Amino acid sequence: MILITLTLLLFVVGLLYAVFIWNYDHWKKRGVPGPKPKIFCGNYPSMFTMKRHAVYDLDEIYRKYKNKYDAVGIYSARSPQLLVVNPELARRVFVSNFKNFHDNDFSKNFDEKTDFIFANNPFTLTGEKWKSRRADVTPGLTMGRIKTVYPVTNKVCHKLSEWVEKQIRLGSTDGINAKNMSLAFTSEMVTDCVLGLKAESFSDKPTPIMQNIKDLFNQPWTFVLFFILTTTFPSLSHLIKLRFVPLHVERFFVDLMGSAVEARRAQLASGKQFERSDFLDYILQLGEKRNLDNRQLLAYSMTFLLDGFETTAAVLAHMLLNLGRNPKAQETLRQELRAHLKNGIINFDNLNDLPYLDACLQETIRLFPPGFMSNKLCTESLEIPNKDGPNFIVEKGTTVVVPHYSFMLDEDFFPDPQSFQPERFMEPDAAKTFRERGVFMGFGDGPRVCIGMRFATTQIKAAAVELISKFNVKINPKTRKDNDYDPGLIITSLRGGIWLDLEKL
């Protein structure tokens, strides 16, 4: 009996082992080189151990193969992926061969039944649906409309500096949590600009908006479990769909959208003209054309909300971190800002004409890119050369990984890559030049470049103007001295958090 049990146990173990490794010859059969995968985790050991950020696993592979090949085959658990190790090929994926890599890989994990809001975000939409939605949303984010809400931006910036002064008076030895401060700023900013409502993020009694925003990016264990399952057993992605926007968060924002719409329509019905042509104004006009209900209106508006909260706050927090670590750069920026200040603000038309401010922003994105990698889906097969290796065909349905972190932190492209050097971006069109080489894609590239890029950069720059012109930013001893990424967060963040000491000038 014991022998039979042991035999069955060994058979089951052997069967499971065979299941886990059966397709680990996927790339070998196609003549594509690459590192040997490990059982369960493939080439992403940190996905399970969480001892370090998964981007460092990719970076080790990148550095090993970058001088010999354009792309190598890797595995996410049991799922084969193509890792791009040549920035010129990365540029092709995003721009010149866009039709072959039209969609984001993330799209296959969502549908409208399980996550109506995220499934309708341009990031996850595919094919003609993406094209149509982008055409709908893009006119709502023109520079003219962003300029219209710029006075709101300045009001929120004033609230920000008042809050900082209050924290200074309280004199906490722990310093100010830069991420929470930045998130309070973006939640107040985006809620007002998009919905015309107040989040009261800097008050003693904030609305539930900010907490629900945080819940968007603090995913439950079920999300992580589903992600691991669909990665380990790819066929399950046809049966199991993920929910990125938690149900209680969706309900909250649907109700909030309803309140915003009712308030705006009541105002218009009373004959009182709203003082600005903002994003909600545009969404309502679009809703009338498309006959959209509140849930559908929210799906459109969440494009503005999702893209404007967490990523923008992360960039602002890390920009303050870099300036706090580099007093000389901070003072150079302060002098540039003071030369253009009028009544405590910088005119909108001048905001994007400040080279050192822009350089500080771009260099921060290089060091702490919110999108540290992109997973694109091959939508049309394509044959590509592979440097020292043979040509091979990228088949339709293949996930193509572009490791932006590895390009942006490569000493061959950016000498002394871990140091904060805004001067890298002071040459005319430096960011454009780096992007065209494929080594700097802070907001993506090609037709699917981030549509909220201009709105986000306006927010960040306005907040930086407010803080750097009024306060001296120093680093609290609680903050680590290296740039190690937190392995447990979706958006790139410094491990342990960013803690600042601010002094009023």
Buried (B, 14 or more C-beta within 10 A) or exposed (E): EEEEEEEEEEEEEEEEEEEBBEBBEBBEEBEBBBBEBBEBBBBBBBBEEEEBBBBBBBBEBBEBBBEEBBBBBBBBBBBBBBBBBBBEBBBBBBBEBBEBBBBBBBBBBBBEEBBBBBBBBBBBBBEEBBBEBBEBBEEBBEEEBBBBBBEBBBEBBBBBBEBBBEBBEEEEEEBBBBBBBBBBBBBBBBBBBBBBBBBBBBEEEBBEBBEBBBBBBEBEEEBEEBBBBBBBBBEEBEEBBBBBBBEEBBEBBBEBBBEBBEBBEEEEEEEEEEEBEBBBBBBBEBBEEEEBEBBBBBBBBBBBBBBBBBBBBBBBBBBBBBBBBBEEBBEBBBEBBEEBEEEEBBEBEEBBEBBBBBBBBBBBBBBBBBBBBBBBBBBEEBEBEBBEBEEBBBEEEBBBBBBBBBBBBBEEBBEEBEBBBBEBBBEEEBBEEBBBBBBBBBBBBBEBBBBBBBBBBBBBBBBBBBBBBBBBBBBBEBBEEEBEBBBEBBBBBBBEBBBBBBEEE
